[in-house]
Amino acid sequence: MDRQSRAWLLAVGMALAATLCSLPLKAEEVSSVYTAHDLAKCADITPADAKDYGTVWRCKGYEGIDVRMAEGDLRIFVSYGPKAETQTAANATLPQFNNIGDTLEWRLAKAGGRWKPFATILRFSWGVDDRKGATLVVTKLGKDDACHLAYVEAAGNPKANDQARVIAARDARGFDCKGSMAKHYGVDGSLTKD
């Protein structure tokens, strides 16, 4: 084998090795599970001194995780876990008067043989003046915080659920609840201007 052939084989071998090293050893397993909530069956945990301003419920979600749902000024706020009232999500909602769907989608990743939730997707229906719409809210579930990371236009968008799942899988775990702003996605899945 001449020098040029050896150089070519070495180059091909190095390129192949670099490609193989950049591939993940195992593709990450990501899935969804769904939980239903009926506020009439959830525990009313509204503080006595706040009953004139709205209602706070505690519902059970995936594997018994507490889901805190609060209503105030005709808007819904949703947060998660034992410290739900202190999370960023506890103070986040859509600006329009809104309500929520009755099914919560939990995005899960398999870690250490267990499925662990890293995000949720929840449909908000909203109205302002005579305009109505629907938006999927993608919420990051972190160890110490939960926050909205994306708003996906759902009205007139048959791919909204798929888009929200991709955004959750791609962005949730690296999203900084304190330093990042949620992004808005239009009917075609592209980013929109705020």
C-alpha positions as CSV (number, residue, x, y, z in Angstrom):
1,M,0.0,0.0,0.0
2,D,1.4,3.3,-1.0
3,R,1.8,6.4,1.1
4,Q,-1.3,8.2,-0.4
5,S,-3.6,5.2,0.2
6,R,-2.5,5.0,3.8
7,A,-3.1,8.7,4.3
8,W,-6.5,8.3,2.8
9,L,-7.4,5.3,5.0
10,L,-6.1,7.1,8.1
11,A,-8.3,10.2,7.3
12,V,-11.4,8.0,6.7
13,G,-10.7,6.1,9.9
14,M,-10.3,9.3,11.9
15,A,-13.5,10.8,10.5
16,L,-15.4,7.6,11.3
17,A,-14.0,7.5,14.9
18,A,-14.9,11.2,15.4
19,T,-18.5,10.5,14.2
20,L,-18.9,7.4,16.4
21,C,-17.5,9.3,19.4
22,S,-20.1,12.1,18.9
23,L,-23.0,9.8,18.9
24,P,-24.8,9.1,22.2
25,L,-24.1,5.7,23.7
26,K,-27.9,5.2,24.1
27,A,-30.7,7.3,22.8
28,E,-32.6,9.0,25.6
29,E,-36.0,7.5,26.3
30,V,-38.7,10.2,26.5
31,S,-42.4,9.5,26.9
32,S,-45.7,11.1,28.1
33,V,-48.3,10.2,30.6
34,Y,-51.6,12.0,31.3
35,T,-53.4,12.8,34.4
36,A,-56.9,14.2,34.7
37,H,-58.0,16.8,37.2
38,D,-61.4,17.8,38.4
39,L,-61.3,20.9,40.6
40,A,-64.5,19.8,42.3
41,K,-62.6,16.7,43.5
42,C,-59.3,18.5,44.4
43,A,-58.7,19.8,48.0
44,D,-59.6,23.4,48.5
45,I,-56.5,24.9,50.3
46,T,-57.4,28.5,50.0
47,P,-56.1,30.4,53.0
48,A,-59.0,31.8,55.1
49,D,-57.9,35.4,54.7
50,A,-57.8,35.0,50.8
51,K,-61.2,33.5,50.1
52,D,-62.5,36.8,48.8
53,Y,-59.7,37.0,46.1
54,G,-59.8,33.6,44.5
55,T,-59.4,29.8,45.2
56,V,-56.4,27.6,45.5
57,W,-56.7,23.8,45.0
58,R,-54.3,20.9,45.5
59,C,-54.8,18.1,43.0
60,K,-52.8,14.9,42.6
61,G,-50.7,14.4,39.5
62,Y,-48.2,11.9,38.1
63,E,-47.1,9.5,40.9
64,G,-48.9,11.6,43.5
65,I,-47.1,14.9,42.8
66,D,-49.0,17.8,44.1
67,V,-50.4,20.1,41.5
68,R,-51.4,23.5,42.9
69,M,-54.0,25.3,40.8
70,A,-55.0,28.8,41.8
71,E,-57.7,31.1,40.4
72,G,-57.5,34.8,40.7
73,D,-58.8,37.7,38.6
74,L,-60.3,35.1,36.2
75,R,-56.9,33.6,35.4
76,I,-55.4,30.2,36.4
77,F,-51.9,29.7,37.9
78,V,-50.4,26.1,38.0
79,S,-47.4,25.0,40.0
80,Y,-46.0,21.7,41.3
81,G,-44.7,19.8,44.3
82,P,-44.4,20.5,48.0
83,K,-43.1,24.0,47.5
84,A,-45.5,24.9,44.7
85,E,-46.6,28.2,46.2
86,T,-43.0,29.6,46.0
87,Q,-42.2,28.6,42.4
88,T,-42.0,31.0,39.5
89,A,-44.9,29.2,37.9
90,A,-47.2,30.0,40.9
91,N,-47.2,33.6,39.6
92,A,-47.3,33.0,35.9
93,T,-50.3,32.7,33.6
94,L,-51.5,34.1,30.3
95,P,-52.4,37.8,30.3
96,Q,-55.9,37.2,28.9
97,F,-58.8,35.9,31.1
98,N,-58.3,32.1,30.9
99,N,-59.3,28.6,32.0
100,I,-57.5,25.3,31.7
101,G,-58.2,21.9,30.1
102,D,-58.9,18.9,32.3
103,T,-55.9,16.8,31.2
104,L,-52.3,17.5,32.1
105,E,-49.5,15.9,30.0
106,W,-46.3,15.0,31.9
107,R,-43.2,14.7,29.8
108,L,-40.9,12.0,31.3
109,A,-37.3,10.9,30.7
110,K,-36.0,7.5,31.9
111,A,-33.2,7.9,34.4
112,G,-31.7,5.1,36.5
113,G,-34.5,2.8,35.5
114,R,-37.3,5.2,36.6
115,W,-39.4,7.6,34.6
116,K,-38.9,11.1,35.9
117,P,-41.0,14.1,34.9
118,F,-39.1,17.1,33.5
119,A,-42.0,19.2,32.0
120,T,-45.8,19.4,31.7
121,I,-48.0,20.6,28.9
122,L,-51.4,22.1,29.7
123,R,-54.0,23.7,27.4
124,F,-55.3,27.1,28.4
125,S,-58.4,28.5,26.7
126,W,-58.6,32.3,26.7
127,G,-60.7,35.2,25.7
128,V,-60.3,38.9,25.3
129,D,-63.1,41.1,24.0
130,D,-64.7,39.0,21.3
131,R,-61.5,37.1,20.5
132,K,-61.0,33.5,21.7
133,G,-58.1,31.1,21.5
134,A,-56.1,28.3,23.0
135,T,-52.5,28.1,24.0
136,L,-50.4,25.1,25.2
137,V,-48.3,26.1,28.1
138,V,-45.0,24.1,28.5
139,T,-43.7,24.2,32.1
140,K,-40.3,23.2,33.2
141,L,-40.2,21.0,36.3
142,G,-36.9,21.5,38.1
143,K,-35.5,20.4,41.4
144,D,-36.1,23.7,43.1
145,D,-38.4,25.6,40.7
146,A,-41.0,25.3,38.0
147,C,-41.6,27.9,35.3
148,H,-43.2,28.5,31.9
149,L,-40.7,28.0,29.1
150,A,-43.0,28.1,26.0
151,Y,-46.4,29.1,24.8
152,V,-47.6,27.2,21.7
153,E,-50.6,28.6,19.7
154,A,-53.1,25.7,19.7
155,A,-56.2,27.2,18.0
156,G,-56.0,26.3,14.4
157,N,-52.8,24.3,14.9
158,P,-53.2,20.5,14.4
159,K,-49.5,20.0,15.3
160,A,-49.5,22.0,18.5
161,N,-49.2,19.0,20.8
162,D,-46.3,17.6,18.8
163,Q,-44.6,21.0,18.7
164,A,-45.0,21.4,22.5
165,R,-43.5,17.9,23.1
166,V,-40.5,18.7,21.0
167,I,-39.9,22.0,22.7
168,A,-40.2,20.4,26.1
169,A,-37.7,17.6,25.2
170,R,-35.3,20.0,23.6
171,D,-35.4,23.0,26.0
172,A,-36.8,22.1,29.5
173,R,-33.8,20.7,31.2
174,G,-31.5,23.5,30.2
175,F,-34.0,26.3,30.8
176,D,-33.1,28.8,33.5
177,C,-36.3,29.8,35.4
178,K,-34.7,32.9,36.9
179,G,-32.7,34.1,33.9
180,S,-34.7,33.2,30.8
181,M,-38.0,34.3,29.3
182,A,-40.6,31.9,27.9
183,K,-40.9,31.9,24.1
184,H,-44.0,32.2,22.0
185,Y,-44.6,29.9,19.0
186,G,-47.2,30.5,16.3
187,V,-49.5,28.2,14.4
188,D,-46.7,27.1,12.1
189,G,-44.3,26.3,15.0
190,S,-42.0,29.3,14.4
191,L,-41.1,31.8,17.1
192,T,-43.2,34.9,17.2
193,K,-42.4,38.4,18.3
194,D,-43.7,39.4,21.7
